[in-house]
Amino acid sequence: MILKRLLLFIFINTLLLGFLSAQSSWSIFRGNQQLSGATSATIPEKPKLLSSFQTGDDIKASPVISGQTIFCGSTDGSMYAIGFDGKQKWKFVSGNAIEAPALLLEGSVVFGSLDGMLFRLDEKTGKQIWKYTTDNQIMGSANWLKVGNQIRLVVGSYDYNLHAVGFDKGDSIWQYESDNYVNGAAALYGKNAVFGGCDGFVHLVNIETGKVFKKIKLDTYVASSPVIDGKFAYVGDYEGRFFCIDLEGGKVAWTYDDPEKNLPFIASPALSGNLIVIGNQDRFIYCFDKSSGKVVWKVRTSNRVESSSVIASGKVITGTMDGMLYIHDLKTGAELWKYELGSPIIGSPAVVSGKIVVGAGDGRIYVFG
């Protein structure tokens, strides 16, 4: 009986530690490898600005968080590590603008730059471990999969390729060529990297082999990143259509299309439960039923939405191109809070327990809590 209680105690504590660590880190663009843009972390009813940090140029990258440290690149060409108090811990000069979100993995910071370099730095010191070269700019975050004993990074480039790179040495494992730029991040579906390209396709590429598993035609550019839920991927395109894609069947399950509004979905979707949320350049935030594609609600914001929303415990956090940061209720779309930064928000917020971190066009990284 005592042993059973001890084992139960250990099991509960292990679960709790996992839950707490999940709330205290935002280690990848959109929060996890499926790019769901959702977290169980709670945020304050009325967040207050706690601190900010000034970089040398505008911020288009999405920040990521590990413990008490925020990592974010700037178009001034530097990757910054800063505390929640707004104080710099280190700065790494990459040599070119950084618009891609970083990936935090095994004590390292991995990110791409506009001259096509993929860097791996030590998370604590900012020292370079290796760099890998592609033939054109990197705009999206890297993702990863463990294959045997080897961690493989996958990252898209404007050289038309999805690159598989060894995490240990920064060596090229394979390259998969699409027919146009790869702008967004690849999401993980089993052993497959799923990404949309400017060639109008959603590609599923096996990370072990580098071979295509499925290729689904959508006809026009996909600038953003998909979210994976079960065997389905959800993504918007450049003509304002939003798709649910059956990955196993290799076909579109449903499409949302308003022919009167064909402005692009630049943002990536966020998914929680049965609801998917995404902002559009038409100034609206849309909430869809993931099963049917029906619009549950839509709300008009003050300007275009290119920043990807984040869902945190039933609240939707969204930035706009005129610098408004909104919180809406996930179920109803009711506005709960807004704050005027006054400078374009392009990157997605990072959310951990009690904190919202976002970068803006004035070159500042803002911490709310």
N, C-alpha and C positions, 0 to 999 in steps of 0.2 A: 504493500500500500504506500509506504514512504517512497519507494523507488518510483512508483507511478506518478506520485505528486511531484517529485523532483523532476522527472522527465517532462511532465506537463508544464512546470514552471520554466524549464529551459526552453521548451517549444514556444511558449507565449512570449518570453523575453526575446527570442530570436526573431519572431514575427514583428514584435514591437520595434526592435532595433532596425529591421529592414524598412518598416513603415516610416520611422523617423528619418532614416538616412535618405529615403526617397523624397521626403518633404524638405530636406535641407540641401539637396543638390539639384541642379538643372544642368546636366553635364553635356547636353547635346541640343542643337536647334530643335525646337518643338518638344523638348523634354524627355523623349525616349526614342528608341530605334524605329518604332512604327510611325514616328512623327505625329503623334496624336494631339499635341498641343494642349494637353489636359493634365491636371494634377489634383491630388487630394489635399494639398496644402490649403490652409485657410488664410484669408487676407482681412485686414481691418474693414469695418463698415465704412469709415471715412478716412482713407489713407492720408497721411501727411508727408510732405517732403522732408526727408531726414537729412539728406546730403546730396551733393553733386560733385562731379570731377570734370575738369576742362581738358580736352585733348586739343591737338593742333589744327584739326579740320573737322568737317561734318562726319557724323556717324550714320552709316547705312547698315552696318552689321548688327546682328542680334547678340546680346550678351549671353554668357553662360556663367554658372555659379558652382563653386565647390566649397563647402563649409562656409568660412567667413570671407571668401575671396571672389570677386567678380572679374571675369576675363572678357575683354572686348577689343576688337580692332577698330582703327580709325582710318579715314582716307588720308590722314597725314603719314600713313605708311607704318605705323607702330601698333604693336599688340600691347595692351596695358593689363596689369594685374592691380586691382585696387580693393581696398576694404570697404565695408558698408559705411564707414565713417568718411568716405570720400578721399582717403589718403592713398597715394601711390605706393605699391610694394615693389614693383619693377616695371620696366618698359623695354620692349625688344623692337629694334628698328629693322623692318623687313626690306626696305628699299622701294616699295611700291604700295599703292593704296590697298587697304584691306576692307572688302565689303562682305566677305564670307564669314558666317558664324564659326566659332571655334568648336572643337570637340575635345572634351576632357576625358582622358582614358589612361588608366594605370599610372597616375602621377605625371601625365604629360598633357601638353596643350598642342593640338594639331589644327592647322588652319591654312587656307589658301590665300593667295594675293592676286592682284590684277596683272602681274607679269607672269602668271602661270606657275608660280612656285608653291609647293606644299611643304610646310615647315612642321617639324616636331620639336617642341621646347620642353625643358624641365619645368614642371608646374611651380615648384618652390623658388627657383632662381631665375627663370626666364632664359637660361642658357640653351643655345641651339644644339640638338642631338643629331639631326640630319635635315637635309632638304631634298626634295624630289622635283624634277622639272617636267611640266607639261608644255605644249606648244602654244597655249593661249590662256586667257584669263580664267581664274577660278572664282565663281560667284556663290556657289552653294557649299553647304557644310559637308564634311566627310561623315560616313557612317562606317560600321565595322561588323565583322563576323569572325568567330574563332573557327578555324579549319584545322582539325587535328590539334597540334600544339602551337599553331601559328595564328596570330591575329592578323587579319587582312582588312585594310582600309579600302573603302570604295569612294571615289570622288569624281564628279563630272567636271569637264573643262569646255571652253569655247573652241578647243581643237577638235570638237565633235565626239570625243571619246569619253567613256567611263573607264577610269583607271583603277586597277586593283594594285595596291601598294603594300609591301610588307611592313608591318608596324615596327619590327625590331630594327631593320637596317634601312628602310626607305627605298627598297629595291622594287623594280617593276615586275609584277607577276603576270599580268595580262592587260590588254587594252581591248575594249569592245567599241567598235565604231558605229555611231548613229549617222544620220544624214544631215545633221545641223548642230547648232550650239546646244550644249547641256547647261541649263541655267540654274535649276533648283538642286535640292539634295535628293539622294536616293533613299527610299524607305525600305525597311527590311520585311520580307515575307518568306518565312522559313529560311532556305538557303539562297533566296533570290534577292537581288537589288531591284527595286521598282522605281522607275523615274520617267518623267515626261520630258520630251525634247522639243526643240523648236522645229523639228521635222514633222510634228503633228501626230506622233505615236507615243503610247505608253509602252515602255520596254520592261520586260522581266528577264534579268540576266543572272544565270547561276554563278554565284561567287566562287564556288570551288573550281569550275571549269572555264568560266568566261564566255560560255556559249549562251545564246538566246534561248529562253524557255517559251516565251510568248511575246507577241508584238501586236498591240491593239491600236487600230487606226482611229484617230479623232479628227483628222483633217486640218486642224490649225494649231498654232503655237501653244505649247504648255510651258509657261514661264515659271510656274510655282512648283511646290513639292506636294506629292500625294500623302494622304493618311491611309494607313492599313488597319482594317478591322475584320478579323476572321479571314475569309477568302475574298474579301472585297477591298478595292481601293477607291478613294474618293478624291477627285481633282477638278479644278476649273481650268478653262482655256482662255485664249486671247480674244474670243468673240463673245464672252459673257455666258457661255454654257457651262453647266456643272454636271459632272458625270459620276455615276456609280458603276464601277467596272468589276465584273466577275473574273477574277484572276485565273481560276482553274478552267473556266469555259473559254477564256480569251475573248470576251465580248462585253459590250455595254449593257448593263442591267436596266438602268434608267437614266434619263437626261432631263435636266431642267433647262428650259430655253425660253426667254422672253424676247421675241423678235423685235419688240420696240426698244429694247435696251441691249445693245451689243458691246458694251464697254468691257474691258478686260478684267479677268480675275488675276491680279498680280499676287495677291495674298494666298497663303496656304490655309487649308481648312483645319479647324479644331473639332475633335469628336469626344463626346461624353455620353454614355448610355445610348439612347436612341436618337440623339440630336447632333447635328453637324452645323457649325457656325463658320461663316466666311464673309469677309468684307469685299466690296467691289469698287471700281473706279466711279461708279454711278452715285457714290456717297452713301449707299445703303449697306447695312450689315444684314445678312440673310441667315435664317435658321431653318434647316431642312430636317424632315423626318428621314432618317437614313434608310428605312425600308422602302418607302414609297416615292421619295423625292418631292413630296408636297412641302410647300412653304408653311412652316409653323408660325413664324412671325418675320417681319422685316422692319428695321428702324432706320430713319434717315439721320445721318450725322452731319457735321458742319462742313465736311470736305471729302475729297477722295480717300479711299481706304486702300493702302498698299501694304500696310503692316498686318502681319498675321495675328489674329485674335488668340488669346489663351483663356482656357476655361479652368477656373480654380474653385472647387467646392460650390458649384451651382452659380458662379458669377463669371461673366464674360468681360475680359479686359481687352480694349482695342485702342490703337492710336490712329490718328488721321494726318493727312498731309498739311493741314494748317496748325498742327501741334496740339490738338486736343487729345487727352487721354480719358477714355470713358470706361465705366463699369456698368453693365446691364445684367438684368436677371436672366438666367439661362432659359427658364421655362416660359416667361412672358415677354421678354424683350424690354421690360420697364427699365428706364434709366435710374440708376442708384447713386451715381457719383460722376463728376467730371472735373478735370483740372486742365488749365490752359498753360502749356509749355511755350506755345507761340513759335515753335520751329518744327519743321516737318519730321514726323515719326515714320520711318521706313522699316526699320528692323522690328522683329517680334519682341515683346517683353519676355523676361525670364522671371519666373515666380517660384519662390520658396516660402516656407512657413512664415507668415507675417510680413513678407517683403515683396515688392514689385520693382524690378530694375529695367530701365529702358534707356536707349540712346536717342539722340535727336540731331537735327541738322545744324544746330548751333555748336556741335562738337562736344556737347556735355553728355555724361552718363548720369542719370538721375536715379536716386534710391528713395522709394516711398515705403512707409510702414506705419 
